[in-house]
Amino acid sequence: MNSSQTLQQLESARNLALGDGRYYPTIIPGVLPIIGVHANAPLEIRRWGADFLAETFASPTWSLDSKETSCLSVLPTLKDYLDTSEDTGVIKSAVQAAACIYPLVYRHTISDPSDSHNWQTMGAIKSNILRRMDTAPPGVRICCVKFVQQVVLVETPAVVDPRRPDNMDISLTLVPRDHPLISYSLMEAESSGLLDRLLDIIHGEHSDALLITATLNCLGTLLQRRPVVTNRVLQSVLAFNPLKLANSPMTPKNKVMMKSIEKTNKMLLTNYMKRHPESPHNGRIHQHLERISHMRADIFDNNRKRPAPAEPTDGLDAAKRQRLGAVPADSPAAAPPLPSGPISFAQLFTLAPPNSGSTSFDVSVMGHDMILKLLVPLLHSIDQRKLDHAVNLIRGRYQELSKRPPPTAVDAANQATGATADDDEEYEPDFDQIEDAEQIHNKLDNVPPETAPAPVPNAPLAPFKLPQAPPLTEIEIQKYGDGTVRRLFGMMAALDEAPSKATITKPGFNRLAASNYDRDSWLTIICRLATRTSFGLEDPSHGIKSEDMSVSKKGDFSIADTIREALLNYIIYDWRKRIDVATNWLCEEWYNDRIQQSAYLSSLSQSSSASPSSPLPEPVPQYQKWTLKVLDKILPFVESTDKMLIRFISEIPELDREILKRVGRVADDPDRVQLSVMICQYLLMFRPPVRGIVVDLVEGLWRDNEGAKPFVQKILVKYRPAVLQTENHVKTEGEADGGEVKPAAA
Amino acid sequence: MSMDPRLARSKPEQQAQPVPVPPPPPPVEAHPDSTKMGLDGTNDTQRPAEAVVPDGEFKLKFCTVCASNQNRSMEAHLRLASAQLPTISFGTGSLVRLPGPSMHEPNVYRFNSTTYSAIHDELRDQNRQLYTANGLLNMLSRNLNIKGYPERFQDWVPGVPRLDHAADKGAQGTEAGVVDVIITCEERCFDAVLDDLHNKGGRLNRPVHVFNVDIKDNHEEALVGGRGILDLALSLNQAAAEERKTHGEAGWETGSGAARAGFDERVPEILAAWQERWPNLPALWSLAWS
C-alpha cells in the first residue's frame, strides 16, 4: 500500500471524526500505529499524523474528559516525533498538540497520583520543547512560546470563586499540596521562571516581529485568566517599546514590522482595559498608549494610513464617508441685525451675537501686559478671509445706517437731554458727545411747542414744607399705638430665637441696661418704656384710670399701660420661662413708683414753700396693681412642684397683705398646700420685714384650712405658739367628744 | 446574537427571515454571474489568466474579513476560492449594514441567519432601480453564488468542523474549521479580529497570521483589493509550500537562501515585498492564536 492510499484512508477516518467528535476515541487507536515513527511512516504520513493530533486535541467537538483518557495513548508518539523528526511541519504540529495535551496530562496526574510513567513522558516532552525554544527555527519557536504559555497557565494558581468552581479551568489551584508527583512549590517556581522567559522575548535584543507578536498575542490569555500574574505581565508590556525598530534603517520590512508590533501591543492593552474597566492599571496603560501613538505619529508623519476619499463615493457606510455635501467649513457668520433707533459705535462694530459671552466680557480686567502678550499672536492668527468678511459686514452696516431716515426731533431732544427712548434700552449716552451744543440748540428749536414742558415762572425758591397731616382720630391713634407696641414685641420674638447665652459671663454691676443687642437688653428697654416714658405726661385731671383701659375719651389711651398690658401678655404666654422678665419689670415698677413719689413730694414742698409753678401730678402707684395682675394670671396654672413661684415671690421688691393673700389662696387647692406653706417658710426665713404678715397668713391657714394644718403647725410652734395652744384646747375637747384622730405632730 | 432593538422595531420584516433555505438562482439575464462577468462590466476572460493552485499542492487555509461580509471580504473570498485556495469569510460588524434609500436609512440584517438571497429579493422588491444602479443587487447575486449567508467573525468558534458549508466556494480544505491566515479589509476589522482572538483565548494553540489590507468600501476598490489579497495569498502559500518542500527529509541541506528560512519567519518579508507592489493598500500584520 503506497502512502497516498494510506493518506486517503486516514483522511476518511478524519472526516468521520469531523462529522462527529465522539468518534475520536475510537479512531485514535486505529490511526496511531500508522502514523507513528516506529511504523517507519514516510514524511507525508508523519506530517499528516502530527497535524491530526494537533487538530484532534484542539477540537472543541469532544469532551475534555474523553480527551484526558485518550491523550495518554498518544504521548509516546508525540515524544518520538519530537525526539526523532527533523521536519519543521511535524515539529510544529507536535508542539501544538503538546500544548493542548499538557493540561490534560497535568489534570490526569492530579487525579491519579500513582501514574508516574505518563507524567514522566510528558516531562520529557516538555523539556524537549523548552530546549528548542531558543534555538529552533522561528516557526517552531512561536509554537514553543504558545506551549510555554500553556504551561504557565496551568502551573499558576487561578482565582476561583468557591461558589462556582470551574473544573474546566486547569490550574495550580487544583493541585493538592501533598501530591507525590506534582510539587506545588516547584510548579509555582517553574511557571514563574517560564513567565520570565516569555516576557524576555519581547525585551530581547532581536526585533523579530514574528516572535514578539506571537508572544504578545498569547499574553492576553494569561492576563484574562490568571490575575496573579497581571502585575508582572503588564509591567513588562508597559516597559516594552514597540517602536524600537525606528532606529534601524526604514526598510519596507522594518516599517511593516514596526507598525505591526505597535498595533499588536496596542490591541493587547486595549483588550485588557476593555475586559477590566475598573483596573487600577488603566490610567498607566492609557498614558502609555498615548505616548506610543505620539511617537508613532512622529515616525510615520508623512505616511498616513488612509487618505480621505478623493471624491464622494456611493454611500455604503455613512460613518466612514467624509461629509462632502455638508456646509462649507468656514461659512461666514451672519451678523445680528442692528436694532432700530440710535446705534452706538460699540453696537455698530460688535458682530458677536448679543447673548454670547464675548460681548459681556470686560477686557479691561486683564492687565496691559497680558493683553499685549495675547494680542500679537491673536493678530497673527486671524484668518484673512474672516477679517475681510467682518470688515465688509461692518461696512454694510454703516451704509445701511447712513441710509436710515434722520432721527426725529423727539429723538434729538431725548438725546440732548440724556433721556433714553423707551424702545432702546441699549442706548449709550457717549454717542451725544459728537454733537456740539450748537446742534443741540438747533434741534431743540425744532421741538413742537405742545410737547415742551410749561414754562416755569421766575419765582424765588423757598424751602419746601410738607403739608400738615390731617389729625388722627382716636381709633387711629389707638390702632397705630397698638401697632407700635406690637412691633416692640415682634422684635423680641426674633431675639428669642437666638441661642441661649448661658455661657456668656454676666457683666455684673458695670453693665449698662441695654449695652448689647440681645433679648435682655430689649426687655430692659421695654420695661423702662412702660414705666418711665410717660412720667409727668399723664393727664392730671385724670386721677385713677380704669383698669380695663377703656377709651371713652381722648387721653384715656395710655401708651405706658398698653405696653404694660402687652408685657403682661408676653409673660403669661410662657410664664415659666419668662418669670425673670416679670421680676425685672416689677422691680422697675416699684423703683419708678418710689422715684415718682419722692419727686412728687419734693415738688409739693417746693410749690408750697415758694414757687408758683404747678406741682407735679400725684403719681399713680403701679407696682401693686401689676403684681397682682401677674399673680392672678399665673396662679391658676401653678403646679405643686413649681419652685418658680417661691423664687418669684421672694424676688419681687415689695410684699403686702394683698399679694400674700393670693399666696394663701393657693393653699385652697389641696394639691398645692405644700407649695403655699413652702413660700411662707421661705419668706419667714429670708424676708424678716414681712414676717408679721406671713405669720398672720399662716395663722389664717391654720384656722381655715384643714389640709394645711399639719404643714403649718411647726411654723406656728416657732412663731406663734399661742394659736396652737388655744387650738389644742379645742381639740382635746373634741377628742373627748368623738375620738377624732389628731394628725401626728412633727 | 446581539442586535439593536430599535432596528428590530423599525424593520420587523427583515428579522423574520427563515434560516438558510438554499436560494433559488436569480434570473440569468438580470443578474449576470459575477464569476464570469466583473461588476464593472468587464469580462473576466479579458483579464490575464489568474494563477490557480493545483489540487495536489500544499495549501494554506484563508479567511477574509470585512465589516458586513458583503463587499470586500466576499470579493476576496471569490478571488481566493477561484484560485482554489481554501477560504472562509466573515464580517466583524454587529449587524449586516447595506446602503438604504438615504444615508440615514441603511438596510440592516442579522448575521448568520439572513441569506444573501433573502436580502437580494428584499432589496429588489424595495427599489429595483436604485439597488441595481448602486450595484447592490449585482453584489448580492455574486455573493449568493459564493455562500449562503453572511457570517459574523465574533460568532465563529475555531475548530468546529464546517461540513455544513461544503457547498460554499472555497470550502474544500476548510472542513476542520481552522485557518492559517486571516486577511481583514479595514483596520477597524483588524482590531476587532485581534481583540476577539484575545477573547477567544487561543485555545487551539494554533498560530494564525492576521493581515490587514486597507480597502475602501466600494465596488471598484473591492475589485482592486481582491486582486491584492489574492497576490498576497499566493505569495504566502508559495512560501509555505517551499517550506514543506525544502524541509523535507534532507531538504534543509539542499535548500538555499530565502527558501531555507521557514514560512513563518518569511512573512514580514513577503508582506513588505507585497506592500511595494501594492502601495495603495496599506498593510498590517500580527501573529495571533486561534
Interface residues (C-beta under 8 A of the other chain):
Chain A: N15 L18 G19 L43 R47 A54 E55 A58 S59 P60 T61 E86 D87 T88 G89 Q96 A99 C100 P137 P138 G139 V140 I142 C143 K146 F147 Q150 D208 A209 L210 T213 A214 N217 C218 G220 T221 Q224 R225 T251 P252 K253 K255 V256 M257 K259 S260 K263 T264 M267 L268 T270 N271 K274 R275 K305 R306 P309 T313 D314 G315 L316 D317 A318 K320 R321
Chain B: A67 N71 R97 L98 P99 M103 H104 P106 N134 G135 V157 G159 V160 P161 L163 E175 A176 V178 E187 F190 D191 L194 D195 L197 H198 N199 G201 G202 R203 L204 N205 R206 P207 D214 K216 D217 N218 H219 E243 R244 H247 G248 E249 W252 A261 G262 F263 D264 E265 V267 P268 E269 L271 A272 A273 Q275 E276 P282 A283 L284 W285 S286 L287 A288 W289
